Amino acid sequence: MNRHTSHLVILLLLAFTSVVIAMITGSADTGTGEFLRYLNGQASTLEQTIFQLRLDRALDAFIVGGLLSVAGALLQVLLRNPLAEPYILGLSGGAGVFTLSALLLGISSMWTPLTAFTGALLSTLLVFSISYSGGNWRTERLLLTGVMIAAGWSAVISFLLTISNQQQVKGMLFWLMGDLSQAGYTTAGTIVLLVTLILSWSIARPLNLLVRGEQQAAALGIRILQIRLLIFVLAAAMAATAVSMAGSIGFVGLNMPHSLRLLGIRDYRMLLPAAIRAGGTFLVLTDTLARTILAPQQIPVGVITALIGVPVFLVLLQRQYGRKE
């Protein structure tokens, strides 16, 4: 077993462990004994209900974390910048604006995934169309444009909250900060995760070449425009699905792929499945912390990811670039 394969196995074990921790941790008095009875089918009706609710929430958290992590990995190779992720580039903001607008207009929640995808895709098109200049996209301009678009979406969200009634505002705020309290395992999220992973993994070789530069990739026969468009659509679909399931959650798509690269996982054939496991595990654990640290009161998981993500990213940034100076 080589080093990268061992990393994948360890991440898989950590993912399984995180789900178990999520199931036995909470405001209700449950532990290892009750969990073993649940596995053996001997748990009481109340215990079965509690464990099933926690399992559904943990699976949703894993899916959302995996989607955000892979979307961040794709955007980072596209922009060749470790700061790129759906939250910073405005994809999550666009999805959030369209979803909130639909809710305010009284559109059924069954249309939430479609409205979120439309907002994320529109935000993607805005970022890349505005950044396009002189026949190409400059990485610095793309990143700055994305930050400005994200700020614009934030202003629109503030306006929507201002005109909303008081009963809607609290729920909207929790959702915007990233909230899994209303989550329940959905097959749709799993399907999106699997389909986007397969499509992303199918272009792993072009992604590995793009990391070295577009000119070199083009010289080796990679169709740059087609790969760019596919990455845009995949990242938008992942961000939209994640937002529709849990609101806007930042720093997962930024920190997880970057952390894996620091571990030496740079081949996208390994990085993409590793990103799902790392991102999913991270969000399951942070959501468990969010719902237990002040139990029975729950904190939006996006608050926890930001509190953890900011210092972790600064440490990673210092480790990577501080030694070169």
C-alpha positions as CSV (number, residue, x, y, z in Angstrom):
1,M,0.0,0.0,0.0
2,N,1.5,3.3,-1.1
3,R,1.4,6.5,0.9
4,H,-1.6,8.0,-1.0
5,T,-3.7,4.9,-0.7
6,S,-3.0,4.8,3.0
7,H,-4.2,8.4,3.2
8,L,-7.4,7.5,1.6
9,V,-7.9,4.5,3.9
10,I,-7.2,6.7,7.0
11,L,-9.7,9.3,5.7
12,L,-12.3,6.7,5.2
13,L,-11.9,5.5,8.8
14,L,-12.0,9.0,10.0
15,A,-15.3,9.6,8.1
16,F,-16.8,6.5,9.6
17,T,-15.6,7.5,13.1
18,S,-17.1,11.0,12.7
19,V,-20.5,9.6,11.9
20,V,-20.4,7.3,14.9
21,I,-19.4,10.3,17.1
22,A,-22.3,12.3,15.7
23,M,-24.7,9.5,16.5
24,I,-23.7,9.0,20.1
25,T,-23.3,12.7,20.9
26,G,-26.1,15.1,21.7
27,S,-28.3,16.6,24.3
28,A,-30.2,13.4,24.8
29,D,-28.6,10.9,27.2
30,T,-27.2,8.3,24.8
31,G,-23.8,6.5,24.7
32,T,-21.9,3.5,23.5
33,G,-24.2,1.0,25.2
34,E,-27.3,2.5,23.6
35,F,-25.6,2.7,20.2
36,L,-24.6,-1.0,20.3
37,R,-28.3,-1.9,21.2
38,Y,-29.3,0.2,18.1
39,L,-26.9,-1.7,15.9
40,N,-28.3,-5.0,17.2
41,G,-31.9,-3.9,16.7
42,Q,-32.6,-4.0,20.4
43,A,-32.9,-0.2,21.1
44,S,-36.2,1.3,22.3
45,T,-38.4,3.2,20.0
46,L,-37.2,6.5,21.4
47,E,-33.6,5.5,21.0
48,Q,-34.1,4.3,17.4
49,T,-35.7,7.7,16.6
50,I,-32.9,9.7,18.1
51,F,-30.2,7.7,16.4
52,Q,-32.0,7.8,13.1
53,L,-32.4,11.6,13.2
54,R,-28.7,12.0,14.1
55,L,-27.6,9.6,11.3
56,D,-29.7,11.5,8.7
57,R,-28.2,14.8,9.8
58,A,-24.7,13.4,9.8
59,L,-25.1,12.0,6.3
60,D,-26.4,15.3,5.1
61,A,-23.4,17.1,6.7
62,F,-21.1,14.6,5.0
63,I,-22.6,15.2,1.6
64,V,-22.5,19.0,2.0
65,G,-18.9,18.9,3.2
66,G,-17.9,16.7,0.3
67,L,-19.7,18.9,-2.3
68,L,-18.0,22.0,-1.0
69,S,-14.6,20.4,-0.7
70,V,-14.6,19.1,-4.3
71,A,-16.0,22.4,-5.7
72,G,-13.2,24.2,-3.9
73,A,-10.6,21.8,-5.4
74,L,-11.9,22.3,-8.9
75,L,-12.0,26.1,-8.6
76,Q,-8.5,26.2,-7.1
77,V,-7.0,24.3,-10.0
78,L,-8.9,26.4,-12.5
79,L,-7.7,29.6,-11.0
80,R,-4.3,28.1,-9.9
81,N,-4.9,29.9,-6.5
82,P,-5.5,28.2,-3.1
83,L,-7.8,31.0,-2.0
84,A,-10.5,30.1,-4.5
85,E,-13.7,28.4,-3.2
86,P,-17.5,28.7,-3.8
87,Y,-18.0,31.0,-0.8
88,I,-15.3,33.5,-1.6
89,L,-16.0,33.6,-5.4
90,G,-19.7,34.3,-4.8
91,L,-21.3,31.1,-6.0
92,S,-22.8,30.4,-2.5
93,G,-24.0,34.0,-2.3
94,G,-25.7,33.8,-5.7
95,A,-27.4,30.6,-4.7
96,G,-28.5,32.1,-1.4
97,V,-29.9,35.2,-3.0
98,F,-32.1,33.3,-5.5
99,T,-33.2,30.8,-2.8
100,L,-34.2,33.6,-0.4
101,S,-36.0,35.5,-3.2
102,A,-38.0,32.3,-4.0
103,L,-38.9,31.9,-0.4
104,L,-40.1,35.5,-0.1
105,L,-42.2,35.1,-3.2
106,G,-43.9,32.1,-1.7
107,I,-42.4,29.6,-4.2
108,S,-42.6,26.0,-3.0
109,S,-39.4,24.7,-1.3
110,M,-39.4,21.8,-3.8
111,W,-37.9,24.3,-6.2
112,T,-35.1,25.3,-3.9
113,P,-32.4,23.2,-5.7
114,L,-33.3,24.7,-9.0
115,T,-33.3,28.3,-7.8
116,A,-30.0,27.7,-5.9
117,F,-28.4,26.2,-9.0
118,T,-29.7,29.2,-11.1
119,G,-28.2,31.7,-8.7
120,A,-24.8,29.8,-8.5
121,L,-24.6,29.5,-12.3
122,L,-25.5,33.2,-12.8
123,S,-22.8,34.2,-10.2
124,T,-20.3,32.0,-12.1
125,L,-21.1,33.6,-15.4
126,L,-20.9,37.1,-13.9
127,V,-17.5,36.4,-12.4
128,F,-15.9,35.0,-15.5
129,S,-17.6,37.3,-18.0
130,I,-16.5,40.4,-16.1
131,S,-13.0,39.0,-15.6
132,Y,-12.6,38.1,-19.3
133,S,-10.2,40.6,-20.9
134,G,-7.7,40.4,-23.8
135,G,-8.7,36.9,-24.8
136,N,-8.1,35.2,-21.5
137,W,-8.9,35.2,-17.8
138,R,-6.2,36.5,-15.4
139,T,-6.2,34.7,-12.1
140,E,-5.8,37.8,-10.0
141,R,-8.7,39.5,-11.8
142,L,-10.9,36.5,-11.4
143,L,-10.3,36.3,-7.7
144,L,-10.9,40.0,-7.1
145,T,-14.0,39.9,-9.3
146,G,-15.3,37.0,-7.3
147,V,-14.8,38.8,-4.0
148,M,-16.6,41.8,-5.3
149,I,-19.5,39.7,-6.6
150,A,-19.7,37.9,-3.3
151,A,-19.9,41.3,-1.5
152,G,-22.6,42.4,-3.9
153,W,-24.7,39.3,-3.2
154,S,-24.2,39.9,0.5
155,A,-25.7,43.4,0.1
156,V,-28.7,42.0,-1.8
157,I,-29.2,39.4,1.0
158,S,-29.1,42.2,3.6
159,F,-31.8,44.0,1.6
160,L,-34.0,40.9,1.4
161,L,-33.7,40.4,5.2
162,T,-34.6,44.1,5.7
163,I,-37.9,43.7,3.8
164,S,-38.8,40.4,5.3
165,N,-41.2,40.1,8.2
166,Q,-39.8,39.3,11.7
167,Q,-41.0,35.7,11.7
168,Q,-39.0,34.9,8.6
169,V,-35.8,36.7,9.5
170,K,-34.5,34.4,12.2
171,G,-34.9,31.3,10.1
172,M,-33.3,33.0,7.1
173,L,-30.3,34.2,9.2
174,F,-29.7,30.7,10.5
175,W,-29.9,29.3,7.0
176,L,-27.6,31.9,5.6
177,M,-25.0,31.2,8.3
178,G,-25.1,27.5,7.5
179,D,-27.7,25.5,9.3
180,L,-28.3,21.7,9.3
181,S,-30.9,21.7,12.0
182,Q,-33.7,21.0,9.5
183,A,-31.6,18.5,7.5
184,G,-32.7,15.0,6.8
185,Y,-30.9,12.6,4.6
186,T,-31.9,13.1,0.9
187,T,-31.2,10.8,-2.0
188,A,-30.9,13.8,-4.3
189,G,-27.8,15.1,-2.5
190,T,-26.1,11.7,-2.8
191,I,-26.9,11.5,-6.5
192,V,-25.5,14.9,-7.2
193,L,-22.3,14.1,-5.2
194,L,-21.8,10.8,-7.0
195,V,-22.5,12.2,-10.5
196,T,-20.3,15.3,-10.0
197,L,-17.5,13.2,-8.5
198,I,-17.6,10.8,-11.5
199,L,-17.5,13.7,-14.0
200,S,-14.8,15.5,-12.1
201,W,-12.7,12.3,-11.8
202,S,-13.1,11.7,-15.5
203,I,-11.1,14.9,-16.2
204,A,-8.5,14.3,-13.5
205,R,-5.7,14.1,-16.1
206,P,-6.6,17.5,-17.7
207,L,-6.8,18.9,-14.2
208,N,-3.3,17.7,-13.4
209,L,-2.0,19.3,-16.5
210,L,-3.9,22.6,-15.9
211,V,-2.1,22.9,-12.6
212,R,1.2,23.2,-14.6
213,G,-0.3,26.0,-16.8
214,E,-2.8,26.4,-19.6
215,Q,-0.2,26.7,-22.3
216,Q,1.5,23.5,-21.4
217,A,-1.9,21.8,-21.1
218,A,-3.0,23.1,-24.5
219,A,0.3,21.9,-26.0
220,L,-0.5,18.4,-24.8
221,G,-3.9,18.4,-26.5
222,I,-6.2,19.5,-23.6
223,R,-9.2,21.5,-24.8
224,I,-9.0,24.3,-22.4
225,L,-12.3,26.0,-23.1
226,Q,-14.3,22.8,-22.8
227,I,-12.6,21.9,-19.5
228,R,-13.2,25.4,-18.2
229,L,-16.9,25.2,-19.0
230,L,-17.3,21.7,-17.4
231,I,-15.5,22.9,-14.2
232,F,-17.8,26.0,-14.1
233,V,-21.0,23.8,-14.4
234,L,-19.8,21.2,-11.9
235,A,-18.7,23.8,-9.3
236,A,-22.0,25.6,-9.7
237,A,-24.0,22.4,-9.3
238,M,-22.0,21.4,-6.2
239,A,-22.3,24.8,-4.6
240,A,-26.0,25.0,-5.4
241,T,-26.8,21.6,-4.0
242,A,-24.8,22.4,-0.8
243,V,-26.5,25.7,-0.3
244,S,-30.0,24.3,-0.9
245,M,-29.3,21.6,1.8
246,A,-27.6,23.7,4.4
247,G,-27.3,27.4,3.5
248,S,-24.0,29.2,3.0
249,I,-21.0,27.5,4.7
250,G,-17.6,28.9,4.2
251,F,-14.0,27.7,4.5
252,V,-14.7,24.0,3.9
253,G,-13.9,24.3,0.1
254,L,-10.9,26.5,0.9
255,N,-9.2,24.6,3.7
256,M,-9.8,20.9,2.9
257,P,-8.2,20.7,-0.6
258,H,-5.3,22.9,0.5
259,S,-4.7,20.7,3.6
260,L,-4.6,17.6,1.4
261,R,-2.1,19.1,-0.9
262,L,0.2,19.9,2.1
263,L,-0.1,16.2,2.9
264,G,1.4,15.5,-0.6
265,I,-1.9,14.5,-2.3
266,R,-1.7,16.5,-5.5
267,D,-2.8,14.0,-8.2
268,Y,-6.4,14.7,-8.8
269,R,-7.2,11.1,-9.2
270,M,-6.5,10.8,-5.5
271,L,-7.3,14.4,-4.4
272,L,-10.9,14.4,-5.5
273,P,-12.0,11.2,-3.5
274,A,-9.8,12.4,-0.6
275,A,-11.5,15.8,-0.7
276,I,-14.9,14.3,-0.3
277,R,-13.8,12.3,2.8
278,A,-11.9,15.1,4.4
279,G,-14.6,17.8,3.7
280,G,-17.4,15.4,4.8
281,T,-15.6,14.4,8.0
282,F,-14.8,18.0,8.9
283,L,-18.4,19.1,8.5
284,V,-19.9,16.2,10.4
285,L,-17.6,16.9,13.3
286,T,-18.2,20.7,13.3
287,D,-21.9,20.2,13.0
288,T,-21.8,17.8,16.0
289,L,-19.9,20.5,17.9
290,A,-22.4,23.2,16.8
291,R,-25.4,21.2,18.1
292,T,-23.8,20.1,21.4
293,I,-21.6,22.9,22.7
294,L,-24.5,25.0,24.0
295,A,-27.1,22.2,24.0
296,P,-30.1,22.3,23.8
297,Q,-29.5,25.5,21.9
298,Q,-27.9,25.0,18.5
299,I,-25.3,27.2,16.8
300,P,-25.3,27.5,13.0
301,V,-22.5,25.2,11.7
302,G,-21.2,28.0,9.4
303,V,-20.2,29.9,12.5
304,I,-18.1,27.0,13.7
305,T,-16.5,26.4,10.3
306,A,-15.5,30.0,10.2
307,L,-14.1,30.1,13.7
308,I,-12.0,27.0,13.0
309,G,-11.3,27.7,9.3
310,V,-9.8,31.1,9.6
311,P,-6.9,30.3,12.1
312,V,-6.3,26.9,10.4
313,F,-6.0,28.6,7.0
314,L,-3.6,31.2,8.4
315,V,-1.4,28.4,9.9
316,L,-1.5,26.5,6.6
317,L,-0.6,29.7,4.7
318,Q,2.3,30.4,7.0
319,R,3.6,26.8,6.7
320,Q,3.5,26.9,2.9
321,Y,4.8,30.4,2.2
322,G,6.5,31.5,5.4
323,R,9.5,29.3,4.8
324,K,10.1,30.6,1.3
325,E,10.6,34.2,2.5
